[in-house]
Amino acid sequence: MGWIISRSRLGFALRIIGGDETVARHVGIDTATVKVILFTTTGFFAALVGAIIAPRWSYIEPNQVFSPQLSFFVVIMALLGGAGRLWGPVVGVIPFLLIWNWVDTNFPNQSILVLGIAFLVIVYFLPHGVVGRLEQLRIWSRTLK
């Protein structure tokens, strides 16, 4: 769905709004409608995932679902893979969960500290994520040939 939206007029409007919302309004984009469509689409997929997962659990507490740690996980996974690319967040999930399970098993008392350090390392040393780094290496290897 993200691929389809990114190549549509809606995706083009979203990129313009992301660059400068005032400019988007001046060129005739109805920014409020575009934002409502975006939030409705993402809300639909969040509701769909919730409807699929909810029958598995007999009891759900708000602090499980709306925990700051869970929100931080999503941000770190997206940044690790590369937030500017469509496949970046998917690529970031696998290494992060492998490392996180190891850290949580071996250092349960320091796991939140490791999470914060991981965020800082990703932001400073991998600003474009793993996918961005792989693209840089591919371009660099082509220049050597």
ROKOLGU-66013 format. One record per atom (N, C-alpha, C): x, y, z. Coordinates in Angstrom, 3 decimals. Atoms other than C-alpha are relative to their C-alpha. Layout:
ROKOLGU-66013
<r px="X" py="Y" pz="Z"/>
...
end
This chain:
ROKOLGU-66013
<r px="0.822" py="-1.187" pz="0.000"/>
<r px="0.000" py="0.000" pz="0.000"/>
<r px="0.873" py="1.259" pz="0.000"/>
<r px="-0.913" py="-1.138" pz="-0.032"/>
<r px="2.885" py="2.342" pz="0.785"/>
<r px="0.605" py="0.291" pz="-1.358"/>
<r px="-0.558" py="-0.164" pz="1.351"/>
<r px="4.348" py="1.737" pz="-2.665"/>
<r px="-1.016" py="0.669" pz="-0.910"/>
<r px="1.055" py="-0.571" pz="0.840"/>
<r px="1.027" py="2.553" pz="-4.312"/>
<r px="-0.214" py="1.474" pz="0.346"/>
<r px="0.216" py="-1.398" pz="-0.420"/>
<r px="0.529" py="5.727" pz="-2.258"/>
<r px="1.173" py="0.875" pz="-0.399"/>
<r px="-1.163" py="-0.838" pz="0.317"/>
<r px="4.085" py="6.939" pz="-2.812"/>
<r px="0.080" py="0.364" pz="-1.478"/>
<r px="-0.037" py="-0.276" pz="1.440"/>
<r px="3.582" py="6.790" pz="-6.595"/>
<r px="-1.280" py="0.628" pz="-0.523"/>
<r px="1.261" py="-0.614" pz="0.408"/>
<r px="0.181" py="8.462" pz="-6.615"/>
<r px="0.052" py="1.518" pz="0.222"/>
<r px="0.108" py="-1.444" pz="-0.236"/>
<r px="-0.960" py="12.075" pz="-6.538"/>
<r px="-0.006" py="0.292" pz="1.491"/>
<r px="0.008" py="-0.168" pz="-1.451"/>
<r px="-1.550" py="11.629" pz="-2.817"/>
<r px="1.420" py="-0.024" pz="0.554"/>
<r px="-1.393" py="0.062" pz="-0.432"/>
<r px="2.076" py="10.617" pz="-2.289"/>
<r px="0.773" py="1.237" pz="-0.390"/>
<r px="-0.656" py="-1.230" pz="0.449"/>
<r px="3.258" py="13.584" pz="-4.327"/>
<r px="-0.408" py="1.169" pz="0.896"/>
<r px="0.483" py="-1.059" pz="-0.884"/>
<r px="1.067" py="15.880" pz="-2.228"/>
<r px="0.615" py="-0.124" pz="1.394"/>
<r px="-0.603" py="0.208" pz="-1.317"/>
<r px="2.431" py="14.331" pz="0.973"/>
<r px="1.466" py="0.432" pz="0.027"/>
<r px="-1.399" py="-0.435" pz="0.057"/>
<r px="6.019" py="14.924" pz="-0.127"/>
<r px="0.102" py="1.523" pz="-0.009"/>
<r px="-0.011" py="-1.465" pz="0.029"/>
<r px="5.227" py="18.566" pz="-0.878"/>
<r px="-0.367" py="0.555" pz="1.364"/>
<r px="0.392" py="-0.449" pz="-1.334"/>
<r px="3.464" py="18.995" pz="2.464"/>
<r px="1.146" py="-0.224" pz="0.985"/>
<r px="-1.141" py="0.272" pz="-0.872"/>
<r px="6.444" py="17.378" pz="4.188"/>
<r px="1.128" py="1.000" pz="-0.189"/>
<r px="-1.038" py="-0.991" pz="0.261"/>
<r px="8.774" py="19.854" pz="2.517"/>
<r px="-0.360" py="1.369" pz="0.561"/>
<r px="0.457" py="-1.301" pz="-0.491"/>
<r px="6.771" py="22.986" pz="3.267"/>
<r px="-1.510" py="0.078" pz="-0.192"/>
<r px="1.457" py="0.025" pz="0.066"/>
<r px="3.088" py="23.055" pz="4.109"/>
<r px="-0.569" py="1.282" pz="-0.593"/>
<r px="0.470" py="-1.270" pz="0.556"/>
<r px="2.690" py="26.727" pz="3.214"/>
<r px="0.097" py="-0.016" pz="-1.519"/>
<r px="-0.163" py="0.107" pz="1.447"/>
<r px="4.044" py="26.091" pz="-0.275"/>
<r px="-1.063" py="-0.925" pz="-0.573"/>
<r px="1.018" py="0.939" pz="0.474"/>
<r px="1.679" py="23.131" pz="-0.624"/>
<r px="-1.360" py="0.684" pz="-0.102"/>
<r px="1.275" py="-0.718" pz="0.064"/>
<r px="-1.289" py="25.359" pz="0.187"/>
<r px="-0.015" py="0.991" pz="-1.158"/>
<r px="-0.069" py="-1.005" pz="1.069"/>
<r px="-0.106" py="28.001" pz="-2.287"/>
<r px="-0.087" py="-0.613" pz="-1.397"/>
<r px="0.091" py="0.630" pz="1.322"/>
<r px="0.138" py="25.518" pz="-5.150"/>
<r px="-1.336" py="-0.710" pz="-0.206"/>
<r px="1.346" py="0.504" pz="0.183"/>
<r px="-3.443" py="24.404" pz="-4.562"/>
<r px="-0.297" py="-1.347" pz="0.619"/>
<r px="0.250" py="1.288" pz="-0.661"/>
<r px="-3.122" py="21.283" pz="-2.423"/>
<r px="-0.842" py="0.255" pz="1.243"/>
<r px="0.846" py="-0.089" pz="-1.187"/>
<r px="-5.900" py="20.882" pz="0.126"/>
<r px="0.665" py="-0.832" pz="1.093"/>
<r px="-0.825" py="0.717" pz="-0.976"/>
<r px="-3.583" py="19.984" pz="3.003"/>
<r px="-0.835" py="-0.716" pz="1.052"/>
<r px="0.836" py="0.643" pz="-1.014"/>
<r px="-6.361" py="19.211" pz="5.469"/>
<r px="-0.566" py="-1.318" pz="-0.519"/>
<r px="0.563" py="1.229" pz="0.578"/>
<r px="-7.974" py="16.652" pz="3.142"/>
<r px="1.078" py="-1.064" pz="-0.167"/>
<r px="-1.095" py="0.953" pz="0.185"/>
<r px="-4.630" py="15.035" pz="2.333"/>
<r px="0.393" py="-0.615" pz="1.333"/>
<r px="-0.349" py="0.521" pz="-1.323"/>
<r px="-3.811" py="14.719" pz="6.039"/>
<r px="-1.068" py="-0.937" pz="0.542"/>
<r px="1.085" py="0.875" pz="-0.462"/>
<r px="-7.223" py="13.243" pz="6.832"/>
<r px="0.064" py="-1.347" pz="-0.715"/>
<r px="-0.126" py="1.253" pz="0.756"/>
<r px="-6.775" py="10.657" pz="4.065"/>
<r px="1.168" py="-0.828" pz="0.532"/>
<r px="-1.174" py="0.698" pz="-0.525"/>
<r px="-3.305" py="9.784" pz="5.397"/>
<r px="-0.296" py="-0.612" pz="1.364"/>
<r px="0.280" py="0.511" pz="-1.343"/>
<r px="-4.450" py="9.443" pz="9.016"/>
<r px="-1.058" py="-1.096" pz="-0.030"/>
<r px="1.021" py="1.035" pz="0.122"/>
<r px="-7.505" py="7.425" pz="7.973"/>
<r px="0.610" py="-1.298" pz="-0.523"/>
<r px="-0.643" py="1.191" pz="0.565"/>
<r px="-5.375" py="5.034" pz="5.908"/>
<r px="0.866" py="-0.696" pz="1.043"/>
<r px="-0.861" py="0.622" pz="-1.015"/>
<r px="-2.812" py="4.470" pz="8.658"/>
<r px="-0.821" py="-0.523" pz="1.166"/>
<r px="0.876" py="0.476" pz="-1.064"/>
<r px="-5.572" py="4.182" pz="11.249"/>
<r px="-0.696" py="-1.298" pz="-0.374"/>
<r px="0.623" py="1.236" pz="0.472"/>
<r px="-7.257" py="1.521" pz="9.123"/>
<r px="0.936" py="-1.181" pz="0.192"/>
<r px="-0.937" py="1.105" pz="-0.133"/>
<r px="-4.116" py="-0.599" pz="9.078"/>
<r px="0.311" py="-0.303" pz="1.463"/>
<r px="-0.191" py="0.238" pz="-1.432"/>
<r px="-3.559" py="-0.118" pz="12.821"/>
<r px="-1.181" py="-0.773" pz="0.576"/>
<r px="1.194" py="0.711" pz="-0.470"/>
<r px="-7.146" py="-1.233" pz="13.469"/>
<r px="-0.025" py="-1.437" pz="-0.518"/>
<r px="-0.040" py="1.339" pz="0.578"/>
<r px="-6.697" py="-4.205" pz="11.142"/>
<r px="0.969" py="-0.900" pz="0.768"/>
<r px="-0.971" py="0.778" pz="-0.771"/>
<r px="-3.576" py="-5.358" pz="12.988"/>
<r px="-0.546" py="-0.289" pz="1.398"/>
<r px="0.596" py="0.216" pz="-1.315"/>
<r px="-5.347" py="-4.870" pz="16.321"/>
<r px="-1.091" py="-1.050" pz="-0.023"/>
<r px="1.074" py="0.994" pz="0.115"/>
<r px="-8.329" py="-6.913" pz="15.135"/>
<r px="0.554" py="-1.406" pz="-0.219"/>
<r px="-0.604" py="1.314" pz="0.228"/>
<r px="-6.032" py="-9.721" pz="14.026"/>
<r px="0.676" py="-0.523" pz="1.268"/>
<r px="-0.760" py="0.416" pz="-1.181"/>
<r px="-3.949" py="-9.776" pz="17.222"/>
<r px="-0.881" py="-0.147" pz="1.241"/>
<r px="0.818" py="-0.010" pz="-1.215"/>
<r px="-6.697" py="-9.132" pz="19.809"/>
<r px="-0.552" py="-1.368" pz="0.404"/>
<r px="0.520" py="1.311" pz="-0.440"/>
<r px="-8.239" py="-12.644" pz="19.743"/>
<r px="1.057" py="-0.907" pz="0.634"/>
<r px="-1.060" py="0.835" pz="-0.588"/>
<r px="-4.864" py="-14.134" pz="20.727"/>
<r px="0.145" py="0.233" pz="1.496"/>
<r px="-0.159" py="-0.347" pz="-1.410"/>
<r px="-4.859" py="-12.330" pz="24.090"/>
<r px="-1.358" py="0.098" pz="0.652"/>
<r px="1.287" py="-0.056" pz="-0.696"/>
<r px="-7.622" py="-12.741" pz="26.626"/>
<r px="-0.138" py="1.290" pz="0.800"/>
<r px="0.046" py="-1.205" pz="-0.819"/>
<r px="-6.677" py="-9.608" pz="28.574"/>
<r px="1.091" py="0.960" pz="-0.476"/>
<r px="-0.958" py="-1.002" pz="0.455"/>
<r px="-4.983" py="-6.394" pz="27.412"/>
<r px="-0.089" py="1.203" pz="0.924"/>
<r px="-0.052" py="-1.196" pz="-0.838"/>
<r px="-3.884" py="-3.564" pz="29.685"/>
<r px="0.536" py="1.160" pz="-0.816"/>
<r px="-0.499" py="-1.160" pz="0.752"/>
<r px="-3.315" py="-0.045" pz="28.393"/>
<r px="1.505" py="0.217" pz="0.123"/>
<r px="-1.440" py="-0.221" pz="-0.142"/>
<r px="0.212" py="0.078" pz="29.835"/>
<r px="0.821" py="-0.984" pz="-0.815"/>
<r px="-0.693" py="0.918" pz="0.901"/>
<r px="1.128" py="-2.933" pz="27.659"/>
<r px="0.025" py="0.569" pz="-1.418"/>
<r px="0.156" py="-0.439" pz="1.380"/>
<r px="-0.119" py="-1.388" pz="24.443"/>
<r px="0.572" py="1.397" pz="-0.214"/>
<r px="-0.430" py="-1.387" pz="0.144"/>
<r px="0.705" py="2.273" pz="25.048"/>
<r px="1.243" py="0.308" pz="0.818"/>
<r px="-1.203" py="-0.216" pz="-0.794"/>
<r px="4.027" py="1.830" pz="26.830"/>
<r px="1.009" py="0.828" pz="-0.792"/>
<r px="-1.037" py="-0.773" pz="0.693"/>
<r px="6.823" py="4.292" pz="26.022"/>
<r px="1.067" py="-0.897" pz="-0.630"/>
<r px="-1.010" py="0.912" pz="0.535"/>
<r px="9.173" py="1.358" pz="25.498"/>
<r px="-0.426" py="-0.561" pz="-1.348"/>
<r px="0.497" py="0.520" pz="1.276"/>
<r px="6.997" py="-0.090" pz="22.734"/>
<r px="0.057" py="1.065" pz="-1.085"/>
<r px="-0.080" py="-1.094" pz="0.971"/>
<r px="6.765" py="3.296" pz="21.018"/>
<r px="1.444" py="0.255" pz="-0.413"/>
<r px="-1.418" py="-0.203" pz="0.280"/>
<r px="10.544" py="3.642" pz="21.275"/>
<r px="0.525" py="-1.115" pz="-0.899"/>
<r px="-0.391" py="1.127" pz="0.856"/>
<r px="10.976" py="0.163" pz="19.724"/>
<r px="-0.310" py="0.295" pz="-1.457"/>
<r px="0.430" py="-0.263" pz="1.382"/>
<r px="9.043" py="1.201" pz="16.633"/>
<r px="0.893" py="1.054" pz="-0.643"/>
<r px="-0.860" py="-1.059" pz="0.541"/>
<r px="11.112" py="4.366" pz="16.187"/>
<r px="1.390" py="-0.536" pz="-0.293"/>
<r px="-1.351" py="0.535" pz="0.196"/>
<r px="14.413" py="2.543" pz="16.618"/>
<r px="0.044" py="-0.968" pz="-1.183"/>
<r px="0.023" py="0.938" pz="1.134"/>
<r px="13.426" py="-0.214" pz="14.165"/>
<r px="-0.070" py="0.741" pz="-1.326"/>
<r px="0.119" py="-0.772" pz="1.238"/>
<r px="12.410" py="2.339" pz="11.547"/>
<r px="1.300" py="0.726" pz="-0.316"/>
<r px="-1.256" py="-0.710" pz="0.235"/>
<r px="15.597" py="4.377" pz="12.006"/>
<r px="1.131" py="-0.954" pz="-0.345"/>
<r px="-1.066" py="0.972" pz="0.279"/>
<r px="17.813" py="1.287" pz="12.001"/>
<r px="-0.052" py="-0.457" pz="-1.448"/>
<r px="0.120" py="0.445" pz="1.386"/>
<r px="16.464" py="0.117" pz="8.667"/>
<r px="0.171" py="1.137" pz="-0.986"/>
<r px="-0.053" py="-1.149" pz="0.888"/>
<r px="16.152" py="3.560" pz="7.108"/>
<r px="-1.405" py="0.543" pz="-0.200"/>
<r px="1.369" py="-0.522" pz="0.002"/>
<r px="13.058" py="5.684" pz="7.599"/>
<r px="-0.387" py="0.626" pz="-1.337"/>
<r px="0.312" py="-0.655" pz="1.261"/>
<r px="13.301" py="7.361" pz="4.195"/>
<r px="-0.283" py="-0.951" pz="-1.149"/>
<r px="0.226" py="0.987" pz="1.060"/>
<r px="12.892" py="4.146" pz="2.232"/>
<r px="-1.177" py="-0.888" pz="0.362"/>
<r px="1.186" py="0.815" pz="-0.235"/>
<r px="9.886" py="1.891" pz="1.836"/>
<r px="0.338" py="-1.289" pz="0.748"/>
<r px="-0.365" py="1.269" pz="-0.630"/>
<r px="11.677" py="-1.325" pz="2.859"/>
<r px="0.899" py="0.187" pz="1.216"/>
<r px="-0.899" py="-0.245" pz="-1.120"/>
<r px="13.875" py="0.315" pz="5.490"/>
<r px="-0.505" py="-0.507" pz="1.342"/>
<r px="0.482" py="0.480" pz="-1.305"/>
<r px="11.697" py="-0.282" pz="8.565"/>
<r px="-0.133" py="-1.519" pz="0.074"/>
<r px="0.113" py="1.462" pz="-0.003"/>
<r px="11.102" py="-3.907" pz="7.548"/>
<r px="1.377" py="-0.625" pz="0.197"/>
<r px="-1.363" py="0.497" pz="-0.137"/>
<r px="14.859" py="-4.443" pz="7.237"/>
<r px="0.515" py="0.233" pz="1.420"/>
<r px="-0.464" py="-0.318" pz="-1.346"/>
<r px="15.409" py="-2.819" pz="10.646"/>
<r px="-0.570" py="-0.887" pz="1.084"/>
<r px="0.652" py="0.824" pz="-1.020"/>
<r px="13.077" py="-5.187" pz="12.499"/>
<r px="0.863" py="-1.207" pz="0.372"/>
<r px="-0.687" py="1.269" pz="-0.249"/>
<r px="15.153" py="-8.363" pz="12.151"/>
<r px="1.255" py="0.175" pz="0.861"/>
<r px="-1.188" py="-0.111" pz="-0.863"/>
<r px="18.552" py="-7.204" pz="13.480"/>
<r px="-0.324" py="0.576" pz="1.374"/>
<r px="0.316" py="-0.594" pz="-1.294"/>
<r px="16.962" py="-5.096" pz="16.202"/>
<r px="-0.589" py="-1.038" pz="0.952"/>
<r px="0.609" py="0.994" pz="-0.881"/>
<r px="14.826" py="-7.939" pz="17.567"/>
<r px="0.999" py="-1.068" pz="0.432"/>
<r px="-1.029" py="0.974" pz="-0.384"/>
<r px="17.759" py="-10.369" pz="17.500"/>
<r px="0.899" py="0.570" pz="1.097"/>
<r px="-0.861" py="-0.642" pz="-0.998"/>
<r px="19.979" py="-7.931" pz="19.401"/>
<r px="-0.769" py="0.259" pz="1.284"/>
<r px="0.788" py="-0.318" pz="-1.191"/>
<r px="17.171" py="-6.891" pz="21.746"/>
<r px="-0.270" py="-1.247" pz="0.835"/>
<r px="0.235" py="1.235" pz="-0.751"/>
<r px="16.338" py="-10.490" pz="22.705"/>
<r px="1.250" py="-0.444" pz="0.738"/>
<r px="-1.256" py="0.359" pz="-0.653"/>
<r px="19.999" py="-11.151" pz="23.468"/>
<r px="0.273" py="0.915" pz="1.190"/>
<r px="-0.243" py="-0.957" pz="-1.086"/>
<r px="20.335" py="-7.966" pz="25.554"/>
<r px="-0.988" py="-0.222" pz="1.140"/>
<r px="1.027" py="0.174" pz="-1.032"/>
<r px="17.058" py="-8.548" pz="27.406"/>
<r px="0.212" py="-1.292" pz="0.787"/>
<r px="-0.271" py="1.262" pz="-0.692"/>
<r px="18.100" py="-12.115" pz="28.246"/>
<r px="1.232" py="0.106" pz="0.887"/>
<r px="-1.268" py="-0.040" pz="-0.730"/>
<r px="21.657" py="-11.365" pz="29.349"/>
<r px="0.128" py="1.175" pz="0.965"/>
<r px="-0.104" py="-1.191" pz="-0.847"/>
<r px="21.251" py="-7.893" pz="30.863"/>
<r px="-1.391" py="0.593" pz="0.250"/>
<r px="1.384" py="-0.487" pz="-0.150"/>
<r px="17.627" py="-7.505" pz="32.015"/>
<r px="-0.109" py="1.320" pz="0.752"/>
<r px="0.072" py="-1.247" pz="-0.769"/>
<r px="18.356" py="-4.654" pz="34.439"/>
<r px="0.503" py="1.201" pz="-0.786"/>
<r px="-0.564" py="-1.093" pz="0.783"/>
<r px="20.239" py="-2.580" pz="31.868"/>
<r px="-0.629" py="0.114" pz="-1.387"/>
<r px="0.559" py="0.043" pz="1.351"/>
<r px="17.960" py="-3.183" pz="28.882"/>
<r px="-0.482" py="1.381" pz="-0.469"/>
<r px="0.456" py="-1.337" pz="0.396"/>
<r px="16.447" py="0.330" pz="28.883"/>
<r px="1.194" py="0.898" pz="-0.304"/>
<r px="-1.215" py="-0.767" pz="0.271"/>
<r px="19.938" py="1.856" pz="29.065"/>
<r px="0.560" py="-0.374" pz="-1.369"/>
<r px="-0.492" py="0.450" pz="1.303"/>
<r px="21.011" py="-0.252" pz="26.078"/>
<r px="-0.904" py="0.520" pz="-1.115"/>
<r px="0.942" py="-0.539" pz="0.990"/>
<r px="17.874" py="0.875" pz="24.233"/>
<r px="0.320" py="1.463" pz="-0.312"/>
<r px="-0.359" py="-1.402" pz="0.212"/>
<r px="18.810" py="4.532" pz="24.724"/>
<r px="1.327" py="0.149" pz="-0.730"/>
<r px="-1.303" py="-0.050" pz="0.679"/>
<r px="22.415" py="3.914" pz="23.676"/>
<r px="-0.154" py="-0.423" pz="-1.458"/>
<r px="0.243" py="0.431" pz="1.379"/>
<r px="21.199" py="2.059" pz="20.582"/>
<r px="-0.611" py="1.122" pz="-0.816"/>
<r px="0.609" py="-1.125" pz="0.700"/>
<r px="19.049" py="5.035" pz="19.659"/>
<r px="1.048" py="1.049" pz="-0.357"/>
<r px="-1.048" py="-0.996" pz="0.267"/>
<r px="22.011" py="7.422" pz="19.984"/>
<r px="0.980" py="-0.473" pz="-1.072"/>
<r px="-0.933" py="0.544" pz="0.998"/>
<r px="24.313" py="5.146" pz="17.978"/>
<r px="-0.623" py="0.034" pz="-1.391"/>
<r px="0.671" py="0.007" pz="1.304"/>
<r px="21.759" py="4.791" pz="15.186"/>
<r px="-0.123" py="1.415" pz="-0.546"/>
<r px="0.187" py="-1.381" pz="0.465"/>
<r px="21.065" py="8.524" pz="15.017"/>
<r px="1.325" py="0.618" pz="-0.442"/>
<r px="-1.275" py="-0.639" pz="0.332"/>
<r px="24.747" py="9.525" pz="14.987"/>
<r px="0.809" py="-0.734" pz="-1.060"/>
<r px="-0.867" py="0.748" pz="0.896"/>
<r px="26.398" py="6.705" pz="13.028"/>
<r px="-0.717" py="-0.616" pz="-1.206"/>
<r px="0.783" py="0.520" pz="1.130"/>
<r px="23.582" py="5.427" pz="10.782"/>
<r px="-1.196" py="0.913" pz="-0.254"/>
<r px="1.136" py="-0.923" pz="0.149"/>
<r px="21.487" py="8.518" pz="9.991"/>
<r px="-0.985" py="-0.404" pz="-1.091"/>
<r px="0.887" py="0.453" pz="1.076"/>
<r px="20.059" py="6.891" pz="6.838"/>
<r px="-0.337" py="-1.477" pz="0.135"/>
<r px="0.312" py="1.390" pz="-0.269"/>
<r px="19.783" py="3.413" pz="8.348"/>
<r px="0.885" py="-0.972" pz="-0.751"/>
<r px="-0.768" py="1.067" pz="0.648"/>
<r px="21.146" py="0.110" pz="7.142"/>
<r px="-0.189" py="0.039" pz="-1.511"/>
<r px="0.271" py="-0.053" pz="1.437"/>
<r px="19.463" py="0.430" pz="3.754"/>
<r px="0.751" py="1.163" pz="-0.643"/>
<r px="-0.752" py="-1.145" pz="0.517"/>
<r px="20.992" py="3.879" pz="3.252"/>
<r px="1.488" py="-0.267" pz="-0.052"/>
<r px="-1.424" py="0.347" pz="-0.020"/>
<r px="24.429" py="2.572" pz="4.247"/>
<r px="0.324" py="-0.982" pz="-1.127"/>
<r px="-0.227" py="0.942" pz="1.099"/>
<r px="24.096" py="-0.321" pz="1.786"/>
<r px="-0.023" py="0.703" pz="-1.352"/>
<r px="0.024" py="-0.771" pz="1.246"/>
<r px="23.165" py="2.135" pz="-0.972"/>
<r px="1.287" py="0.796" pz="-0.168"/>
<r px="-1.267" py="-0.729" pz="0.066"/>
<r px="26.238" py="4.230" pz="-0.120"/>
<r px="1.142" py="-0.927" pz="-0.383"/>
<r px="-1.049" py="0.961" pz="0.339"/>
<r px="28.459" py="1.142" pz="-0.268"/>
<r px="-0.094" py="-0.454" pz="-1.447"/>
<r px="0.187" py="0.389" pz="1.399"/>
<r px="26.955" py="0.140" pz="-3.622"/>
<r px="0.521" py="1.086" pz="-0.935"/>
<r px="-0.491" py="-1.123" pz="0.819"/>
<r px="27.642" py="3.598" pz="-5.072"/>
<r px="1.516" py="0.090" pz="0.095"/>
<r px="-1.445" py="-0.067" pz="-0.196"/>
<r px="31.151" py="3.577" pz="-3.587"/>
<r px="0.705" py="-1.118" pz="-0.779"/>
<r px="-0.638" py="1.102" pz="0.734"/>
<r px="31.905" py="0.139" pz="-5.095"/>
<r px="-0.062" py="0.226" pz="-1.504"/>
<r px="0.084" py="-0.299" pz="1.430"/>
<r px="30.716" py="1.332" pz="-8.521"/>
<r px="1.059" py="1.032" pz="-0.417"/>
<r px="-1.026" py="-1.006" pz="0.343"/>
<r px="33.113" py="4.293" pz="-8.401"/>
<r px="1.394" py="-0.616" pz="-0.034"/>
<r px="-1.306" py="0.656" pz="0.012"/>
<r px="36.030" py="1.926" pz="-7.734"/>
<r px="0.250" py="-0.773" pz="-1.285"/>
<r px="-0.165" py="0.816" pz="1.216"/>
<r px="35.374" py="-0.061" pz="-10.910"/>
<r px="0.410" py="0.807" pz="-1.168"/>
end
